[in-house]
Amino acid sequence: GKTLVTKDWENGIAALAMALFVIPFLICVAPAGYFADRFSKRHVLMGVKVAEVLLVLGGGLALYLGSISFFMGILFLMGIHAAIYAPVKY
């Protein structure tokens, strides 16, 4: 049978996913550095790890539901998570 998903559509979704993961690094790097210097490293790391668990559960739920838009939202939040985690870690 005929499929609704074309190669162009797949490429567009992949490009959107990459952009949604990278854009938070551009937006959040300065505030993340501020949080890393201003607050206790331990507290920020604990908050980031709790957020990580919730994001992974949300990603699993998005996959289970088959919702691309929900998954893209989770991917954007994971980009924010990574941007906040990097300055605290290093």
N, C-alpha and C positions, 0 to 999 in steps of 0.2 A: 503494500500500500504506500500511499504518499505520506511523507512526514511533514509536519509543520515547522520543524527545526531545520533551518538551512545553515550552510557553512558560514555565510555572512552573519547570520544571527548569532551563531556560536562565537565568532570572532568579536562581534560587538559586545557580547556579554563578558568575554574574557578581558577586553580592554576596559570596560566599565569596572570590573572587579579589581583590576590592577590600579586604576585611578582611585577607587574608593579606599584602597589600602594605603596608597602613597600620600594622598592629599592631607590626611591628619598629621603626617610628619612635618609638612610645611606649615600647618596651622598651629600645631601644639608644641613645637620644640621649645619656644621661648617660655611659655607658661610651665612646661614640664621642668625646665632647668630651674625656674624660680621655686617650684615645689620641692625639688631635690635639695636646694640650698636652705630653704626656709623652714621646712618641717623635718621631724625625725625620720631618718632613713628607714628605720624599723617600721614605723607606722605607715609610711607611704608604701613600702613593700608589701605589708600585710593587706592594705586596701587594694593594691594592684592585683595581688594573688586572689583575693575574694572576687574581684571583678573578672579575673581570668576564668575562674570556675563557672561563674554565671554566664559569661560569654560562650564558653564551650557548650554548656547545657543549652543555651539559646540557639547556637549553631546546629546542634543535634536536633532540636525541635524543628528548626527551619527545614532541615533535610527530611525529617520524618513527614512534615506537612507538605513538602514539595513546593514551598513558597520561595521563589527566586528573590522577590523584593524583600522579604523578611531576612533571607540569607545575606543579601547585599547590605542591609542595615547592620547586621551583626558583623559583617566584614569591615565596614566603616568603623564601628566601635572597637573592633580588634586592632585596627590601625591606630586609633587614639590610645588604646591600651599599650601598644608597643612603643609609641612615641613618649608616653609617660614613664614607662619602665626603663627605657634606655639610659636617661641621665641619672636615675636613681641607682641603677646597677653599676654604672661606671663613675 
